[in-house]
């Protein structure tokens, strides 16, 4: 029975050592604008405006811009890369999308949605897409939309789009 607690302590010490070796320098935004996106698996997320978050399989930049026409079916966002060490390691990042006032007003919900927040593991050195697609008329809110990427309590990147 003494083996189990000792083994558990060794495993925990190994995780702590690995976390100590992880170093995130920054997040670089590679490009931003309007994209065509092929969507893969959808994950339920009560904090997302439509109740799910879709994993993009591919995201191809169509137009580099920070001015976005509010149009159903339009997808916009950014490609980014996490810079740090060791390359290939996974790190938990927090993603925040801040919507302009008065927020997204889903007719099925009692309160407007002012922002979306979620956490996902990402790989150091990998270029990744972060975006938003207009699926419903009520999601098209003109004004400044801000995409943020955080690690722990540090904001690593921010991109603002003007939805018209």
N, C-alpha and C positions, 0 to 999 in steps of 0.2 A: 504493500500500500504506500510506502514512502516513495516509490519510484514515480508515481503519478504527480505529486506536488513538485518534485525536483524536475521532472520532464516539462511540466507546465511553466516553471520558472525559466528554464533554458529556452523554450519557445518564445516566451515573452521578451526575454533579453535579446534574442535574435531579431525580433520585430523592431525593438527599440533601436538596436544598432543600425538596422537597415533604414529606419526613418531618419536617424541622425546623419546618415551618409547622403540623403536626398537633399539636393540644393536646387531651388528654383530661382533663376536670375531675373527672368522677365517673360512676357508673352509678346511676340512680334506679330502685328497684323500684316499679313501678306498682301491681301487685296480686299476690297469691299465694294458692294454695289448690288446689282440685280443679277440673279442666277437662274439657271434651270437646274432642277433638283430631281433626282430619282430617289423615292422614299422607300425605306425598308421597314423594319419592325417598328410597331407603335407600342409605346409603354404608357399605361395609365398614369396620370399625374394630376391630382386634384388642384394643384396650383397653376396648371397650364390653362390658358383661356378656353381651349376646346376640350379639356379633360385628358388629353394625351400629348405625348411628345414623340415625334417620329424621328427615327434614326436615318439620316441621309446615306444612301449608298454612293452616290456621286453628286457633286455640286460644281457646275461649270459657270464661270463668270461670263455673263452676257454683256454687261456694261459696267465699267468702273464709275461709280457715282455715289454721292451721299444724299442726292435728291431722289425720292422714291414716289412714283405716281400711285395713289391709292386705288388699286384695281384688283378685283377678285381674281384669284389664281396667281397673282404676282408673288414671287419669292425674293427676299433680299436678306443680306447679311454680310458675313466676312469669313475669310480663311485666316487662320492664325496658327502659330507654332509655339509650343512651350520650349523655352530655352533654359537648360539647366543640366544637372548631372545626377546620376549617370544616365546617359542616353538610353532610351528604351524602357526606362523605369516608369511605372504608373504613379500618377499623383492625382489626388482628389481636388477638383476645381469646382468653384461655385460660380454659377452663371446667373446674371440678373438682367432682365429686360425691363426698363422703366418706360411706361407709356405716358404720352402727354395728357394733360387735363382735358376732359374730365375722367380719363381712363377708358378702358374697354367696358362697354355696357352691354352685357349679355342679357337679353330679355328674360332668360330663364333664371337669372340670379338676382338676389335682392340688392347687392352692393356692386359698384363698379370695381374693376380690377385695375389697380394702379401700377402693379409690377408683378413679374413672375420670377421665382427663384428656384433653382434646383442645383443639385450636386451630381457630378459624373466623374468617373475615373478617366484620365487622359494620359497619353504616352509622351514622355519627353522626347522632343525631336520630330514628332509626327505632325504634318500639316492637317488641320481639322477644320470643318465647316461649322459655323454657328449662324443660324438664320431664323427667319420668321416668314410664314406664308399666309396670305390673306385667304381664308376659307369661307368667311361669313361677312356680310355687309357691316355688321356691328363692330368688327375688328378694325375697320379702316377709319382710324382716328388721325386727322391732320395734326401736324406739330412735330416736336422733337422726340424721337425715339432713341433711347440710349441703351446700348449693349455693353455690359461690363463682365469682366472675367476676374475672379478673385481666388487667392489661395490663402487659407487661414484668414487673417484680418488685413491682408494686403491686396489692394486693387492693382492688378497686373496690366490690364488693358481696358480701354474704353473707346467705343465708336459711336458717334452720333449720326442719325439719319433724319432728314426732314421729309416727312410724309406729306404729300400735297393732295 
